[in-house]
Amino acid sequence: MRGRLAGRARHSRDPDGPDDSPDPASRGAWSARRCGLVALCSALLFALVTWQVAAHGAVRGLDERLGREVATSAVPGPLAQFLADLGNTTVALPVLLAAAGWVLWRLRRGAGNEPGGSGGPVRPWLPPVAALGALAAVPALVVPFKVWLDRPGPPRMAGSHEGFYPSGHGATAAVAYGLVALLLIRAYAGRRGDRAARRRNGRRDVAALAARLVAVATGLLNAGVGLGLVRQGYHWPLDVLGGWCLAGVLLPLWCVVCDRWGGRTGGRKTGPGAGAG
């Protein structure tokens, strides 16, 4: 009995044993469904907020009162200005370019170090290129709504121009820094994608914890950008929320594109007769 248990334990730790992990196709389908749900909820929320802004609804009145209170709050002006500036394309784009370049180098280097090229990304260039495409889509989505709704800005921006909904700075920050986080998480997982490496020294738990920390930090950063934009009187709160909703559509689409067309080469080990018939 003891011998059978020991043999079973050795078999479960054998990295060359049969792979009992879920089928990659089913994992990809589940991931696509989750991404689709997030994108759908974001689009519905954006439609609801846009309706309230366009119809001068009750939520818009509450939004403007909240914006005036935040603009006169005790949040330090220099800190708020620094956070608001993080939504500028001149700041967010170089950060994304640096992350995309580093991730591309890391993925290509990791693929080159794999024996026989197995387990490496099929198209390591796709995630960085798709990330730049997603950021480029932000003005294409924001500008038509600004022109259509022509919402006046807060008192500080009176007379400058019209069309403040949705916030381009809020959307730019959410998309750019969200993509940086997703690129880093994807690159980290890509270098530790094989079963044996993930089981050594609890690396799977470390990767999961790191992903959560990156996600929380990205959320806090974007919350700070939104607070800075409202505190400095550049946007109303609903403007920022609308920009975040657009990011909630673009980021899941990026994930689906990368999972669908930027997969990995044969990382699953099969038996001698696998694939016959």
N, C-alpha and C positions, 0 to 999 in steps of 0.2 A: 504493500500500500504506500509506504513511504517512498519507495523507488518510483512508483507511478507518479506521485505528486511532484517529486523532484524533476522527473523527465518532462512533466507538463509545464513546470515553471521554466525549465531551460528552453523549451519550445517557444513559450510566450516571449522570451527575451531574445530569441534568435532573429537578428535583423534580416537574415536570408530566408526566413520561413515565409509561408504564404501570407500575403497581405490581407488582413481582416478589416482594413479601413473601409469606410463607405466608398461606393463607386464614384469616381470623379464626375461622371455625367450627372448623377443624382445630386451631388453637392452643388454643381454648377446650376442645375435647374432650380434648386432651392434658393441659391443666392440670387438668381435672376428674379425669382418671384418676390423675394424680400425687397430687392432694389426697385422693382416695379411698384410695389406697394408704397414705398417711401416717396417715389416720384409722383404717384397718383395723389397721395395725401397732400404733398407740397403744392401740387397744381390746384387742387380743390381749395386749399387754404388761400392761395394766391388769388383765385377767382373770387372768393368771398371778400377778401380785403379790398380787392380792386372794385368790386361792386359797391362797398361802403364808401370808398373814396369818391367814386364817380357820382354816386347818388346823394352825396352829402348826408350820409346816414348818421345815426346816433353814435356809432363807434368812431366816426371821424371827429365829431365834437369832443368826445372823451379823449381822443388821441391828441388833439390840439391843446386841450387843457393840461394833459400830462406832459406834453412837450414843453410848455411854458414853465411848468414847475421844475422839470429837470434842468432847463436852461438857467434857472436862477438858484440851483441847488448848491450845496457846499463842496461839490466835486472840484478839486483844484483845476483851474483853467489850463496851466501848462501840461499837466498829465492828460487832460481830456484832449488837448490839441495834438499831443504826441500820438495818442490812440487813434484819433480821427485821421491823422496823416497816414497811418498804416493801410488805409483803404485806397490811397492813391495808386494808380497804375505804375507810376514811377518807382514806387516802393515794392508793391506786390509782385510785379512782373520779374524784376531781377531775382527776388527770392525764389520764385517758381523756376526760373531758368537755372539757377544754381542747383536746386534740388533735382530738377529733371536731368541735368548733365551728370550729376553725381550718381543718380540711380541708374542711368543708362550705362555708365562706366562700370558700376558694381555688377549689374546684371550680365553684361557682356563678359566681364572678367570671371564671374561665377560660372557662366556657361562654358568658358574655355577651360576651366579647371576641372569640370566634370569628366570622369573617365568615359571615353567614347562619345562625349557630348550628350549623354543621357541625363534627363532630369532638368535640363536648362530651358529657359524660355524659348519658344519658337520664334517670337518676334520681340526681342528685348527693346526695340525702338518704339513699339506701339504705345506703352503707357506714357512715356514723356511726350510724344507727339500728340497723342489724344488729350493730354493735359493742357498743352498750349492751345489746341483747338477749342477746348471747353472754355478757357479763359477768353479767347477771341470771340466766343459766342455771347459773352455777357453784354457788350454794347448793342449787339444785334437784337437782343431781347429787351433791353432796358429802354433804348431810345424811342422805339415806336410807342410805348406806353407813356413815356414822358410827353411826347408830342400830342398824343390823343387826349390824355387827361388834363394836361396843362395845370397841374395843381400848384397853387402858390406855396412858397416856402415859409419858414418861420420869420418873425419880424426882423431878425438880423439880416436876412437875405432879401428883404423887400426892395424891389426896384432893380435887382441884378438880372434875373431872368425868371421865367416860369417853367414849370415841369419838374417837380421834385419827387414824383412817385413813379416807379420805385427808386430806391437809392442805388446809384451806380457804384458809389464807394462801398456801401454795405455788401452788394452782390460781388464786387471784385474781391473784397477781403475774404468773404465766405468761400468763394470758389477757389481762389489762389491758395489760401492757407489750408483749406480742406484738401485740395489736391496734393499739397506738399505732405500733409499727414498721410494720405492714402498711398502716395508714392513710397514714402519711407517704410510704411507697414508692409507694402507689397515686396519691396526689395529685401527687407529683413526676412520675411517668410520665404522668399525665393532662394535665399542662400542656405536655408535650413529646411528645405522642403522634403528631404528623404526621411524615411521612417527611423533609420538608425540614429541620425543626428538629432532628430527631435526628441528621442527617448533618452539621450545622454544628459545626465546632470539636470534633468527637469527643464530642458530648454523650451519645451512646448509651453510650460507654465510661464517662463520668463517672457517668451514672445507674446503670449496673451496679455500679460500684465503691462508690457511695454506698449502694446497697441491701445490698451485702455487709457494709459497715462497720456499718450499722444492725442487720443481723441478728446480727453477732458481738457488738456491744455489748449487744443485748437478751439474748442467751444468757448473756453474762458477768454481767449484772445479775441474772438469775434464778438463776444458780448461786450468786451472793452471797447472795440471799435464802434459798435452801435451806440454805446453810452457816450463816447466822445463826440460822435456826430450830432447827437441830440443835445448834449450839454453845451456844445459850442454853437448851437443854433443853426446848423447846416441842414438838418432834416428833422421831420416829424418822426415819432416812433414807428408809425405804420409804414413810412417810407423804407425804414430799415428792415422791418418785418417782410415787406414785399421783396426786397433784395435777397433776404435769406431764403424765401420760398423759391425764388428762381434758382438759387444754389442747390436747394433740395431736389430740384429736378435734374440739374446738370451733373451733380456728383454721382448719383446712382446710375445715370446713363453712361458715365465714364467707366464705372465699375463693370457694367454689363459688356461694354465694348471690349475692355481688356480681358475679361474672363472668356468672352466668346471667341475673339480672334487673336489673343496674345497668350494662348495656352502654353503648356509645357510638353516637351518630348517625353518619350516613354519612360516614366519613372516607376511604373508598376511592374513587379517581377512576376513572371508566370512560370508554370511548370513546363516540362519538356514538350508536352503535347498541346499546350495552349495554343489557341488560334486555329487548330486543324478543323476542317469542316466548316 
